[in-house]
Structure formats: structure tokens, C-alpha cells
């Protein structure tokens, strides 16, 4: 079990995949629900409006957008830009063409590594084995 400090409050906690401790994670989820409910009733609302009406910080709403948990309704927005090409996007970090290119590039890097692992057999020699039984035998002979 790995211990980490919460990205929000700094408390130490057992890491299970989130950068937030359980208390801050619950609070974050409550904020997300507030934003989601507000946007359900007010689909064209701006980030500032949502923040003022829900009490959720603008930076947190932007994080929800980047995490693909919510998305912008308008086609052209000046809020989110693709981190690779700079084009306007509705949610996430990359536009669809850049995401496809990144996926293709990752695949080109990973496939040769996977093939290399398949070709290399696991060596079955004594140096890769545990020697506990052999040591016990030798201790018994002494």
C-alpha cells in the first residue's frame, strides 16, 4: 500500500488511484454533482455563472472539463484548447485528430516492445530460481 499526500488538503492517505484523500474526494464528488445538476437546468451557462451559482471554484470546473466529466455546448469556445495543436475543444485535453495521432504514435512505440517480449523466452536456468531448498539441504549436511 502506497502512502501519498492529498493534492487538496495535504493529509497523508492510502493511495488507491486518486490524488485526493477520501474526505476531499467526497467533497469533490459533491461539487461535481452540483455543477452537473446546474448545467442540466442551465445548459448554456458560462463557467463564471456556474461557479457563482454553485459555489464551486472555476478552476475545479475547468478540471471537470479536462477530465471529460462535463463538456461545453457551443461549437466555438475560448475556454478549452487542445494541448497539442491549440484548436478549440469541448472537453478533455486533446481534439479528436490529435488524440488519434497520439494513439497511433503510442501504438508504434508499444508494439515493437511487446513483440520483443514475446520473442524472448523466459530463461529457465538456475540463476533465475530461488535457492531456499538447496540451501536447506546444504545446511542439513553440515
N, CA, C and O atoms as a GROMACS GRO file, in nm:
protein
  568
    1UNK      N    1   0.085  -0.117   0.000
    1UNK     CA    2   0.000   0.000   0.000
    1UNK      C    3   0.090   0.123   0.000
    1UNK      O    4   0.183   0.134   0.080
    2UNK      N    5   0.062   0.215  -0.091
    2UNK     CA    6   0.142   0.335  -0.107
    2UNK      C    7   0.076   0.452  -0.035
    2UNK      O    8  -0.044   0.474  -0.049
    3UNK      N    9   0.154   0.527   0.040
    3UNK     CA   10   0.103   0.646   0.106
    3UNK      C   11   0.137   0.768   0.023
    3UNK      O   12   0.248   0.780  -0.030
    4UNK      N   13   0.041   0.859   0.011
    4UNK     CA   14   0.062   0.986  -0.060
    4UNK      C   15  -0.002   1.098   0.019
    4UNK      O   16  -0.081   1.075   0.111
    5UNK      N   17   0.033   1.219  -0.019
    5UNK     CA   18  -0.032   1.335   0.040
    5UNK      C   19  -0.143   1.381  -0.053
    5UNK      O   20  -0.127   1.382  -0.175
    6UNK      N   21  -0.255   1.418   0.005
    6UNK     CA   22  -0.371   1.465  -0.071
    6UNK      C   23  -0.332   1.592  -0.146
    6UNK      O   24  -0.270   1.682  -0.089
    7UNK      N   25  -0.368   1.600  -0.273
    7UNK     CA   26  -0.338   1.716  -0.356
    7UNK      C   27  -0.415   1.839  -0.310
    7UNK      O   28  -0.377   1.952  -0.342
    8UNK      N   29  -0.522   1.818  -0.235
    8UNK     CA   30  -0.605   1.930  -0.190
    8UNK      C   31  -0.568   1.978  -0.050
    8UNK      O   32  -0.538   2.095  -0.030
    9UNK      N   33  -0.570   1.888   0.047
    9UNK     CA   34  -0.550   1.927   0.187
    9UNK      C   35  -0.413   1.892   0.242
    9UNK      O   36  -0.374   1.944   0.347
   10UNK      N   37  -0.339   1.806   0.174
   10UNK     CA   38  -0.205   1.770   0.219
   10UNK      C   39  -0.198   1.653   0.316
   10UNK      O   40  -0.089   1.611   0.354
   11UNK      N   41  -0.314   1.601   0.358
   11UNK     CA   42  -0.315   1.487   0.451
   11UNK      C   43  -0.256   1.363   0.385
   11UNK      O   44  -0.271   1.343   0.265
   12UNK      N   45  -0.191   1.279   0.465
   12UNK     CA   46  -0.141   1.151   0.415
   12UNK      C   47  -0.258   1.053   0.406
   12UNK      O   48  -0.345   1.050   0.494
   13UNK      N   49  -0.260   0.974   0.299
   13UNK     CA   50  -0.367   0.876   0.281
   13UNK      C   51  -0.315   0.758   0.200
   13UNK      O   52  -0.213   0.769   0.133
   14UNK      N   53  -0.386   0.647   0.207
   14UNK     CA   54  -0.352   0.527   0.129
   14UNK      C   55  -0.397   0.549  -0.014
   14UNK      O   56  -0.517   0.561  -0.040
   15UNK      N   57  -0.304   0.553  -0.106
   15UNK     CA   58  -0.332   0.581  -0.247
   15UNK      C   59  -0.402   0.462  -0.311
   15UNK      O   60  -0.355   0.349  -0.305
   16UNK      N   61  -0.518   0.491  -0.374
   16UNK     CA   62  -0.592   0.386  -0.446
   16UNK      C   63  -0.632   0.432  -0.586
   16UNK      O   64  -0.728   0.382  -0.643
   17UNK      N   65  -0.556   0.528  -0.642
   17UNK     CA   66  -0.583   0.570  -0.778
   17UNK      C   67  -0.620   0.715  -0.793
   17UNK      O   68  -0.614   0.769  -0.904
   18UNK      N   69  -0.658   0.781  -0.687
   18UNK     CA   70  -0.696   0.922  -0.692
   18UNK      C   71  -0.592   1.003  -0.615
   18UNK      O   72  -0.534   0.954  -0.519
   19UNK      N   73  -0.570   1.127  -0.658
   19UNK     CA   74  -0.476   1.214  -0.588
   19UNK      C   75  -0.538   1.280  -0.466
   19UNK      O   76  -0.473   1.360  -0.398
   20UNK      N   77  -0.664   1.248  -0.438
   20UNK     CA   78  -0.734   1.309  -0.325
   20UNK      C   79  -0.763   1.204  -0.218
   20UNK      O   80  -0.790   1.088  -0.248
   21UNK      N   81  -0.757   1.248  -0.091
   21UNK     CA   82  -0.796   1.161   0.020
   21UNK      C   83  -0.947   1.138   0.012
   21UNK      O   84  -1.015   1.204  -0.066
   22UNK      N   85  -0.998   1.047   0.092
   22UNK     CA   86  -1.141   1.014   0.085
   22UNK      C   87  -1.229   1.134   0.119
   22UNK      O   88  -1.333   1.154   0.057
   23UNK      N   89  -1.188   1.214   0.217
   23UNK     CA   90  -1.268   1.331   0.256
   23UNK      C   91  -1.276   1.432   0.141
   23UNK      O   92  -1.384   1.480   0.106
   24UNK      N   93  -1.160   1.466   0.082
   24UNK     CA   94  -1.158   1.562  -0.028
   24UNK      C   95  -1.222   1.502  -0.154
   24UNK      O   96  -1.285   1.574  -0.232
   25UNK      N   97  -1.206   1.371  -0.174
   25UNK     CA   98  -1.269   1.304  -0.288
   25UNK      C   99  -1.420   1.311  -0.279
   25UNK      O  100  -1.488   1.334  -0.379
   26UNK      N  101  -1.475   1.292  -0.158
   26UNK     CA  102  -1.620   1.302  -0.139
   26UNK      C  103  -1.667   1.445  -0.165
   26UNK      O  104  -1.770   1.466  -0.229
   27UNK      N  105  -1.591   1.542  -0.115
   27UNK     CA  106  -1.625   1.683  -0.136
   27UNK      C  107  -1.619   1.717  -0.285
   27UNK      O  108  -1.705   1.789  -0.337
   28UNK      N  109  -1.518   1.665  -0.354
   28UNK     CA  110  -1.502   1.688  -0.497
   28UNK      C  111  -1.620   1.629  -0.574
   28UNK      O  112  -1.671   1.691  -0.668
   29UNK      N  113  -1.663   1.511  -0.534
   29UNK     CA  114  -1.777   1.445  -0.600
   29UNK      C  115  -1.906   1.524  -0.576
   29UNK      O  116  -1.989   1.535  -0.665
   30UNK      N  117  -1.922   1.579  -0.455
   30UNK     CA  118  -2.038   1.663  -0.425
   30UNK      C  119  -2.038   1.787  -0.513
   30UNK      O  120  -2.142   1.826  -0.566
   31UNK      N  121  -1.920   1.850  -0.530
   31UNK     CA  122  -1.909   1.967  -0.617
   31UNK      C  123  -1.944   1.931  -0.761
   31UNK      O  124  -2.012   2.007  -0.830
   32UNK      N  125  -1.898   1.815  -0.806
   32UNK     CA  126  -1.929   1.772  -0.942
   32UNK      C  127  -2.079   1.756  -0.961
   32UNK      O  128  -2.135   1.796  -1.063
   33UNK      N  129  -2.145   1.696  -0.862
   33UNK     CA  130  -2.290   1.677  -0.871
   33UNK      C  131  -2.363   1.811  -0.877
   33UNK      O  132  -2.459   1.826  -0.952
   34UNK      N  133  -2.317   1.910  -0.798
   34UNK     CA  134  -2.377   2.044  -0.802
   34UNK      C  135  -2.365   2.104  -0.942
   34UNK      O  136  -2.461   2.157  -0.996
   35UNK      N  137  -2.244   2.094  -0.998
   35UNK     CA  138  -2.219   2.150  -1.132
   35UNK      C  139  -2.305   2.079  -1.235
   35UNK      O  140  -2.367   2.143  -1.320
   36UNK      N  141  -2.309   1.948  -1.229
   36UNK     CA  142  -2.386   1.868  -1.325
   36UNK      C  143  -2.535   1.903  -1.319
   36UNK      O  144  -2.599   1.921  -1.422
   37UNK      N  145  -2.589   1.912  -1.198
   37UNK     CA  146  -2.730   1.948  -1.182
   37UNK      C  147  -2.759   2.088  -1.234
   37UNK      O  148  -2.861   2.111  -1.299
   38UNK      N  149  -2.669   2.182  -1.204
   38UNK     CA  150  -2.690   2.319  -1.252
   38UNK      C  151  -2.687   2.323  -1.404
   38UNK      O  152  -2.770   2.389  -1.466
   39UNK      N  153  -2.592   2.253  -1.464
   39UNK     CA  154  -2.582   2.252  -1.611
   39UNK      C  155  -2.699   2.180  -1.676
   39UNK      O  156  -2.736   2.211  -1.789
   40UNK      N  157  -2.758   2.086  -1.606
   40UNK     CA  158  -2.875   2.016  -1.659
   40UNK      C  159  -2.990   2.115  -1.676
   40UNK      O  160  -3.064   2.112  -1.775
   41UNK      N  161  -3.006   2.204  -1.577
   41UNK     CA  162  -3.112   2.305  -1.582
   41UNK      C  163  -3.074   2.428  -1.663
   41UNK      O  164  -3.163   2.499  -1.711
   42UNK      N  165  -2.945   2.456  -1.679
   42UNK     CA  166  -2.896   2.575  -1.749
   42UNK      C  167  -2.785   2.534  -1.846
   42UNK      O  168  -2.668   2.563  -1.821
   43UNK      N  169  -2.820   2.468  -1.957
   43UNK     CA  170  -2.720   2.410  -2.046
   43UNK      C  171  -2.621   2.508  -2.110
   43UNK      O  172  -2.509   2.467  -2.142
   44UNK      N  173  -2.657   2.633  -2.130
   44UNK     CA  174  -2.565   2.727  -2.196
   44UNK      C  175  -2.488   2.814  -2.100
   44UNK      O  176  -2.428   2.914  -2.142
   45UNK      N  177  -2.488   2.781  -1.972
   45UNK     CA  178  -2.425   2.866  -1.870
   45UNK      C  179  -2.273   2.873  -1.889
   45UNK      O  180  -2.210   2.778  -1.933
   46UNK      N  181  -2.217   2.989  -1.853
   46UNK     CA  182  -2.072   3.007  -1.858
   46UNK      C  183  -2.009   2.950  -1.731
   46UNK      O  184  -2.079   2.920  -1.634
   47UNK      N  185  -1.879   2.934  -1.735
   47UNK     CA  186  -1.809   2.883  -1.617
   47UNK      C  187  -1.829   2.977  -1.499
   47UNK      O  188  -1.851   2.932  -1.386
   48UNK      N  189  -1.821   3.106  -1.525
   48UNK     CA  190  -1.839   3.204  -1.416
   48UNK      C  191  -1.978   3.192  -1.354
   48UNK      O  192  -1.991   3.193  -1.232
   49UNK      N  193  -2.081   3.181  -1.439
   49UNK     CA  194  -2.219   3.164  -1.388
   49UNK      C  195  -2.230   3.039  -1.301
   49UNK      O  196  -2.283   3.042  -1.190
   50UNK      N  197  -2.178   2.929  -1.353
   50UNK     CA  198  -2.186   2.802  -1.281
   50UNK      C  199  -2.116   2.814  -1.147
   50UNK      O  200  -2.166   2.767  -1.045
   51UNK      N  201  -2.000   2.877  -1.148
   51UNK     CA  202  -1.922   2.894  -1.025
   51UNK      C  203  -1.998   2.980  -0.924
   51UNK      O  204  -2.005   2.944  -0.806
   52UNK      N  205  -2.055   3.091  -0.969
   52UNK     CA  206  -2.128   3.181  -0.878
   52UNK      C  207  -2.252   3.114  -0.821
   52UNK      O  208  -2.283   3.131  -0.703
   53UNK      N  209  -2.323   3.038  -0.903
   53UNK     CA  210  -2.448   2.978  -0.859
   53UNK      C  211  -2.429   2.852  -0.773
   53UNK      O  212  -2.512   2.823  -0.687
   54UNK      N  213  -2.320   2.780  -0.797
   54UNK     CA  214  -2.300   2.655  -0.723
   54UNK      C  215  -2.199   2.669  -0.609
   54UNK      O  216  -2.197   2.587  -0.517
   55UNK      N  217  -2.117   2.772  -0.614
   55UNK     CA  218  -2.013   2.789  -0.513
   55UNK      C  219  -1.889   2.705  -0.541
   55UNK      O  220  -1.799   2.698  -0.457
   56UNK      N  221  -1.882   2.643  -0.656
   56UNK     CA  222  -1.768   2.561  -0.695
   56UNK      C  223  -1.667   2.650  -0.768
   56UNK      O  224  -1.705   2.728  -0.856
   57UNK      N  225  -1.540   2.639  -0.732
   57UNK     CA  226  -1.436   2.723  -0.791
   57UNK      C  227  -1.426   2.700  -0.942
   57UNK      O  228  -1.446   2.588  -0.990
   58UNK      N  229  -1.393   2.808  -1.016
   58UNK     CA  230  -1.380   2.799  -1.161
   58UNK      C  231  -1.272   2.699  -1.202
   58UNK      O  232  -1.290   2.625  -1.298
   59UNK      N  233  -1.161   2.697  -1.128
   59UNK     CA  234  -1.052   2.604  -1.164
   59UNK      C  235  -1.097   2.458  -1.152
   59UNK      O  236  -1.051   2.372  -1.228
   60UNK      N  237  -1.186   2.431  -1.057
   60UNK     CA  238  -1.237   2.295  -1.039
   60UNK      C  239  -1.330   2.259  -1.156
   60UNK      O  240  -1.328   2.146  -1.204
   61UNK      N  241  -1.411   2.355  -1.200
   61UNK     CA  242  -1.499   2.332  -1.314
   61UNK      C  243  -1.415   2.306  -1.439
   61UNK      O  244  -1.448   2.219  -1.519
   62UNK      N  245  -1.306   2.382  -1.456
   62UNK     CA  246  -1.215   2.359  -1.569
   62UNK      C  247  -1.154   2.219  -1.561
   62UNK      O  248  -1.137   2.153  -1.664
   63UNK      N  249  -1.120   2.175  -1.441
   63UNK     CA  250  -1.066   2.039  -1.424
   63UNK      C  251  -1.169   1.935  -1.466
   63UNK      O  252  -1.135   1.836  -1.530
   64UNK      N  253  -1.296   1.957  -1.430
   64UNK     CA  254  -1.402   1.864  -1.471
   64UNK      C  255  -1.410   1.858  -1.623
   64UNK      O  256  -1.432   1.751  -1.681
   65UNK      N  257  -1.393   1.973  -1.689
   65UNK     CA  258  -1.393   1.976  -1.835
   65UNK      C  259  -1.275   1.896  -1.891
   65UNK      O  260  -1.291   1.816  -1.983
   66UNK      N  261  -1.157   1.918  -1.835
   66UNK     CA  262  -1.037   1.849  -1.884
   66UNK      C  263  -1.042   1.699  -1.857
   66UNK      O  264  -0.982   1.621  -1.930
   67UNK      N  265  -1.112   1.660  -1.752
   67UNK     CA  266  -1.126   1.518  -1.720
   67UNK      C  267  -1.237   1.452  -1.801
   67UNK      O  268  -1.264   1.333  -1.783
   68UNK      N  269  -1.301   1.527  -1.890
   68UNK     CA  270  -1.409   1.475  -1.975
   68UNK      C  271  -1.534   1.440  -1.897
   68UNK      O  272  -1.615   1.360  -1.943
   69UNK      N  273  -1.552   1.498  -1.780
   69UNK     CA  274  -1.670   1.469  -1.699
   69UNK      C  275  -1.788   1.556  -1.741
   69UNK      O  276  -1.904   1.516  -1.727
   70UNK      N  277  -1.760   1.675  -1.793
   70UNK     CA  278  -1.862   1.764  -1.850
   70UNK      C  279  -1.806   1.819  -1.980
   70UNK      O  280  -1.685   1.810  -2.004
   71UNK      N  281  -1.892   1.876  -2.063
   71UNK     CA  282  -1.842   1.934  -2.188
   71UNK      C  283  -1.913   2.064  -2.220
   71UNK      O  284  -2.023   2.090  -2.173
   72UNK      N  285  -1.848   2.144  -2.304
   72UNK     CA  286  -1.900   2.274  -2.345
   72UNK      C  287  -1.998   2.251  -2.459
   72UNK      O  288  -1.974   2.169  -2.548
   73UNK      N  289  -2.111   2.324  -2.456
   73UNK     CA  290  -2.216   2.305  -2.555
   73UNK      C  291  -2.183   2.373  -2.687
   73UNK      O  292  -2.203   2.315  -2.793
   74UNK      N  293  -2.131   2.497  -2.682
   74UNK     CA  294  -2.105   2.573  -2.805
   74UNK      C  295  -1.994   2.508  -2.887
   74UNK      O  296  -1.904   2.445  -2.833
   75UNK      N  297  -2.003   2.526  -3.019
   75UNK     CA  298  -1.901   2.472  -3.108
   75UNK      C  299  -1.769   2.547  -3.090
   75UNK      O  300  -1.664   2.485  -3.069
   76UNK      N  301  -1.774   2.680  -3.096
   76UNK     CA  302  -1.653   2.761  -3.082
   76UNK      C  303  -1.647   2.817  -2.941
   76UNK      O  304  -1.734   2.895  -2.900
   77UNK      N  305  -1.546   2.777  -2.868
   77UNK     CA  306  -1.531   2.830  -2.733
   77UNK      C  307  -1.389   2.880  -2.716
   77UNK      O  308  -1.299   2.839  -2.788
   78UNK      N  309  -1.371   2.968  -2.622
   78UNK     CA  310  -1.239   3.023  -2.595
   78UNK      C  311  -1.186   2.973  -2.460
   78UNK      O  312  -1.093   3.030  -2.404
   79UNK      N  313  -1.247   2.867  -2.410
   79UNK     CA  314  -1.212   2.819  -2.277
   79UNK      C  315  -1.110   2.706  -2.285
   79UNK      O  316  -1.003   2.714  -2.224
   80UNK      N  317  -1.142   2.602  -2.359
   80UNK     CA  318  -1.053   2.485  -2.368
   80UNK      C  319  -0.988   2.477  -2.505
   80UNK      O  320  -1.053   2.494  -2.608
   81UNK      N  321  -0.858   2.452  -2.504
   81UNK     CA  322  -0.785   2.434  -2.628
   81UNK      C  323  -0.709   2.303  -2.621
   81UNK      O  324  -0.663   2.261  -2.514
   82UNK      N  325  -0.696   2.239  -2.735
   82UNK     CA  326  -0.619   2.115  -2.746
   82UNK      C  327  -0.476   2.144  -2.700
   82UNK      O  328  -0.416   2.243  -2.742
   83UNK      N  329  -0.422   2.060  -2.615
   83UNK     CA  330  -0.287   2.080  -2.562
   83UNK      C  331  -0.178   2.053  -2.666
   83UNK      O  332  -0.061   2.084  -2.644
   84UNK      N  333  -0.217   1.996  -2.779
   84UNK     CA  334  -0.118   1.966  -2.882
   84UNK      C  335  -0.120   2.068  -2.996
   84UNK      O  336  -0.015   2.116  -3.037
   85UNK      N  337  -0.241   2.100  -3.048
   85UNK     CA  338  -0.248   2.189  -3.164
   85UNK      C  339  -0.310   2.325  -3.134
   85UNK      O  340  -0.296   2.418  -3.212
   86UNK      N  341  -0.380   2.336  -3.021
   86UNK     CA  342  -0.439   2.464  -2.983
   86UNK      C  343  -0.580   2.487  -3.034
   86UNK      O  344  -0.640   2.591  -3.005
   87UNK      N  345  -0.637   2.393  -3.109
   87UNK     CA  346  -0.774   2.408  -3.157
   87UNK      C  347  -0.872   2.404  -3.041
   87UNK      O  348  -0.845   2.345  -2.937
   88UNK      N  349  -0.986   2.469  -3.060
   88UNK     CA  350  -1.091   2.473  -2.959
   88UNK      C  351  -1.154   2.334  -2.943
   88UNK      O  352  -1.184   2.267  -3.042
   89UNK      N  353  -1.173   2.291  -2.817
   89UNK     CA  354  -1.235   2.161  -2.789
   89UNK      C  355  -1.344   2.177  -2.685
   89UNK      O  356  -1.346   2.276  -2.612
   90UNK      N  357  -1.434   2.079  -2.677
   90UNK     CA  358  -1.547   2.084  -2.584
   90UNK      C  359  -1.513   2.026  -2.448
   90UNK      O  360  -1.566   2.072  -2.346
   91UNK      N  361  -1.427   1.926  -2.444
   91UNK     CA  362  -1.388   1.864  -2.318
   91UNK      C  363  -1.259   1.786  -2.340
   91UNK      O  364  -1.216   1.766  -2.453
   92UNK      N  365  -1.199   1.743  -2.230
   92UNK     CA  366  -1.077   1.665  -2.239
   92UNK      C  367  -0.954   1.752  -2.255
   92UNK      O  368  -0.954   1.870  -2.221
   93UNK      N  369  -0.847   1.691  -2.307
   93UNK     CA  370  -0.720   1.762  -2.323
   93UNK      C  371  -0.677   1.774  -2.468
   93UNK      O  372  -0.597   1.861  -2.502
   94UNK      N  373  -0.730   1.685  -2.555
   94UNK     CA  374  -0.688   1.684  -2.694
   94UNK      C  375  -0.810   1.678  -2.786
   94UNK      O  376  -0.913   1.621  -2.751
   95UNK      N  377  -0.796   1.739  -2.906
   95UNK     CA  378  -0.902   1.727  -3.006
   95UNK      C  379  -0.898   1.584  -3.062
   95UNK      O  380  -0.800   1.512  -3.041
   96UNK      N  381  -1.003   1.544  -3.133
   96UNK     CA  382  -1.009   1.407  -3.185
   96UNK      C  383  -0.894   1.372  -3.279
   96UNK      O  384  -0.835   1.265  -3.265
   97UNK      N  385  -0.858   1.461  -3.376
   97UNK     CA  386  -0.745   1.426  -3.464
   97UNK      C  387  -0.613   1.408  -3.387
   97UNK      O  388  -0.538   1.315  -3.416
   98UNK      N  389  -0.587   1.496  -3.290
   98UNK     CA  390  -0.462   1.483  -3.212
   98UNK      C  391  -0.465   1.359  -3.124
   98UNK      O  392  -0.363   1.293  -3.107
   99UNK      N  393  -0.581   1.328  -3.067
   99UNK     CA  394  -0.593   1.208  -2.984
   99UNK      C  395  -0.565   1.084  -3.069
   99UNK      O  396  -0.498   0.991  -3.023
  100UNK      N  397  -0.617   1.083  -3.192
  100UNK     CA  398  -0.593   0.969  -3.282
  100UNK      C  399  -0.444   0.959  -3.318
  100UNK      O  400  -0.388   0.850  -3.321
  101UNK      N  401  -0.380   1.075  -3.344
  101UNK     CA  402  -0.236   1.074  -3.376
  101UNK      C  403  -0.155   1.024  -3.257
  101UNK      O  404  -0.063   0.944  -3.273
  102UNK      N  405  -0.188   1.071  -3.137
  102UNK     CA  406  -0.117   1.026  -3.017
  102UNK      C  407  -0.133   0.876  -2.997
  102UNK      O  408  -0.037   0.807  -2.964
  103UNK      N  409  -0.254   0.827  -3.017
  103UNK     CA  410  -0.279   0.684  -3.001
  103UNK      C  411  -0.196   0.604  -3.102
  103UNK      O  412  -0.140   0.500  -3.068
  104UNK      N  413  -0.189   0.654  -3.226
  104UNK     CA  414  -0.111   0.587  -3.329
  104UNK      C  415   0.038   0.587  -3.293
  104UNK      O  416   0.107   0.487  -3.310
  105UNK      N  417   0.087   0.702  -3.242
  105UNK     CA  418   0.227   0.712  -3.203
  105UNK      C  419   0.260   0.618  -3.086
  105UNK      O  420   0.364   0.552  -3.087
  106UNK      N  421   0.171   0.612  -2.987
  106UNK     CA  422   0.192   0.521  -2.875
  106UNK      C  423   0.195   0.377  -2.923
  106UNK      O  424   0.278   0.297  -2.879
  107UNK      N  425   0.104   0.344  -3.014
  107UNK     CA  426   0.096   0.208  -3.066
  107UNK      C  427   0.226   0.171  -3.139
  107UNK      O  428   0.274   0.058  -3.127
  108UNK      N  429   0.282   0.267  -3.215
  108UNK     CA  430   0.406   0.242  -3.287
  108UNK      C  431   0.523   0.216  -3.191
  108UNK      O  432   0.616   0.143  -3.224
  109UNK      N  433   0.518   0.277  -3.075
  109UNK     CA  434   0.624   0.257  -2.976
  109UNK      C  435   0.603   0.127  -2.899
  109UNK      O  436   0.699   0.054  -2.873
  110UNK      N  437   0.479   0.098  -2.862
  110UNK     CA  438   0.450  -0.016  -2.776
  110UNK      C  439   0.455  -0.149  -2.849
  110UNK      O  440   0.504  -0.248  -2.794
  111UNK      N  441   0.406  -0.154  -2.974
  111UNK     CA  442   0.402  -0.282  -3.046
  111UNK      C  443   0.539  -0.349  -3.060
  111UNK      O  444   0.550  -0.468  -3.034
  112UNK      N  445   0.644  -0.275  -3.100
  112UNK     CA  446   0.775  -0.342  -3.109
  112UNK      C  447   0.823  -0.395  -2.973
  112UNK      O  448   0.886  -0.500  -2.966
  113UNK      N  449   0.793  -0.322  -2.867
  113UNK     CA  450   0.832  -0.368  -2.734
  113UNK      C  451   0.758  -0.496  -2.696
  113UNK      O  452   0.816  -0.588  -2.639
  114UNK      N  453   0.630  -0.502  -2.728
  114UNK     CA  454   0.550  -0.621  -2.697
  114UNK      C  455   0.599  -0.741  -2.778
  114UNK      O  456   0.607  -0.852  -2.727
  115UNK      N  457   0.632  -0.718  -2.905
  115UNK     CA  458   0.683  -0.827  -2.989
  115UNK      C  459   0.818  -0.877  -2.938
  115UNK      O  460   0.846  -0.996  -2.941
  116UNK      N  461   0.900  -0.783  -2.891
  116UNK     CA  462   1.031  -0.820  -2.838
  116UNK      C  463   1.014  -0.909  -2.715
  116UNK      O  464   1.087  -1.007  -2.698
  117UNK      N  465   0.919  -0.875  -2.628
  117UNK     CA  466   0.894  -0.955  -2.509
  117UNK      C  467   0.843  -1.094  -2.545
  117UNK      O  468   0.878  -1.192  -2.479
  118UNK      N  469   0.760  -1.103  -2.651
  118UNK     CA  470   0.707  -1.233  -2.694
  118UNK      C  471   0.819  -1.322  -2.746
  118UNK      O  472   0.820  -1.443  -2.723
  119UNK      N  473   0.915  -1.262  -2.818
  119UNK     CA  474   1.022  -1.339  -2.880
  119UNK      C  475   1.123  -1.389  -2.778
  119UNK      O  476   1.179  -1.498  -2.794
  120UNK      N  477   1.146  -1.312  -2.673
  120UNK     CA  478   1.245  -1.351  -2.573
  120UNK      C  479   1.184  -1.452  -2.476
  120UNK      O  480   1.097  -1.416  -2.397
  121UNK      N  481   1.228  -1.577  -2.482
  121UNK     CA  482   1.174  -1.677  -2.389
  121UNK      C  483   1.225  -1.650  -2.247
  121UNK      O  484   1.332  -1.592  -2.227
  122UNK      N  485   1.148  -1.693  -2.153
  122UNK     CA  486   1.190  -1.681  -2.014
  122UNK      C  487   1.297  -1.787  -1.992
  122UNK      O  488   1.274  -1.906  -2.013
  123UNK      N  489   1.411  -1.743  -1.951
  123UNK     CA  490   1.522  -1.836  -1.932
  123UNK      C  491   1.495  -1.924  -1.812
  123UNK      O  492   1.456  -1.878  -1.705
  124UNK      N  493   1.516  -2.050  -1.833
  124UNK     CA  494   1.489  -2.147  -1.728
  124UNK      C  495   1.620  -2.203  -1.675
  124UNK      O  496   1.645  -2.323  -1.681
  125UNK      N  497   1.704  -2.113  -1.623
  125UNK     CA  498   1.829  -2.162  -1.567
  125UNK      C  499   1.831  -2.141  -1.417
  125UNK      O  500   1.741  -2.078  -1.360
  126UNK      N  501   1.931  -2.194  -1.354
  126UNK     CA  502   1.938  -2.192  -1.208
  126UNK      C  503   1.949  -2.050  -1.152
  126UNK      O  504   1.909  -2.027  -1.038
  127UNK      N  505   2.002  -1.957  -1.228
  127UNK     CA  506   2.022  -1.822  -1.175
  127UNK      C  507   1.889  -1.748  -1.155
  127UNK      O  508   1.884  -1.650  -1.081
  128UNK      N  509   1.783  -1.793  -1.218
  128UNK     CA  510   1.652  -1.728  -1.204
  128UNK      C  511   1.564  -1.793  -1.098
  128UNK      O  512   1.451  -1.750  -1.078
  129UNK      N  513   1.615  -1.897  -1.029
  129UNK     CA  514   1.532  -1.970  -0.934
  129UNK      C  515   1.568  -1.933  -0.791
  129UNK      O  516   1.676  -1.880  -0.763
  130UNK      N  517   1.476  -1.961  -0.703
  130UNK     CA  518   1.504  -1.943  -0.561
  130UNK      C  519   1.585  -2.063  -0.514
  130UNK      O  520   1.564  -2.175  -0.561
  131UNK      N  521   1.675  -2.040  -0.422
  131UNK     CA  522   1.765  -2.146  -0.378
  131UNK      C  523   1.740  -2.189  -0.234
  131UNK      O  524   1.830  -2.245  -0.171
  132UNK      N  525   1.625  -2.164  -0.182
  132UNK     CA  526   1.596  -2.195  -0.043
  132UNK      C  527   1.608  -2.345  -0.016
  132UNK      O  528   1.670  -2.385   0.082
  133UNK      N  529   1.549  -2.427  -0.101
  133UNK     CA  530   1.553  -2.572  -0.080
  133UNK      C  531   1.696  -2.622  -0.085
  133UNK      O  532   1.735  -2.707  -0.004
  134UNK      N  533   1.775  -2.572  -0.178
  134UNK     CA  534   1.914  -2.614  -0.192
  134UNK      C  535   1.995  -2.572  -0.069
  134UNK      O  536   2.078  -2.649  -0.020
  135UNK      N  537   1.972  -2.452  -0.020
  135UNK     CA  538   2.042  -2.404   0.099
  135UNK      C  539   2.006  -2.489   0.219
  135UNK      O  540   2.092  -2.524   0.300
  136UNK      N  541   1.878  -2.523   0.232
  136UNK     CA  542   1.834  -2.608   0.344
  136UNK      C  543   1.901  -2.745   0.338
  136UNK      O  544   1.942  -2.799   0.441
  137UNK      N  545   1.911  -2.801   0.217
  137UNK     CA  546   1.978  -2.931   0.201
  137UNK      C  547   2.122  -2.921   0.246
  137UNK      O  548   2.172  -3.006   0.320
  138UNK      N  549   2.189  -2.816   0.200
  138UNK     CA  550   2.330  -2.797   0.234
  138UNK      C  551   2.348  -2.776   0.384
  138UNK      O  552   2.446  -2.823   0.441
  139UNK      N  553   2.257  -2.706   0.448
  139UNK     CA  554   2.266  -2.683   0.592
  139UNK      C  555   2.249  -2.814   0.668
  139UNK      O  556   2.311  -2.834   0.772
  140UNK      N  557   2.165  -2.901   0.617
  140UNK     CA  558   2.142  -3.030   0.680
  140UNK      C  559   2.264  -3.121   0.672
  140UNK      O  560   2.281  -3.208   0.757
  141UNK      N  561   2.350  -3.102   0.570
  141UNK     CA  562   2.469  -3.186   0.550
  141UNK      C  563   2.583  -3.144   0.643
  141UNK      O  564   2.674  -3.223   0.670
  142UNK      N  565   2.577  -3.023   0.690
  142UNK     CA  566   2.689  -2.972   0.770
  142UNK      C  567   2.686  -3.026   0.909
  142UNK      O  568   2.774  -2.993   0.990
   0.00000   0.00000   0.00000
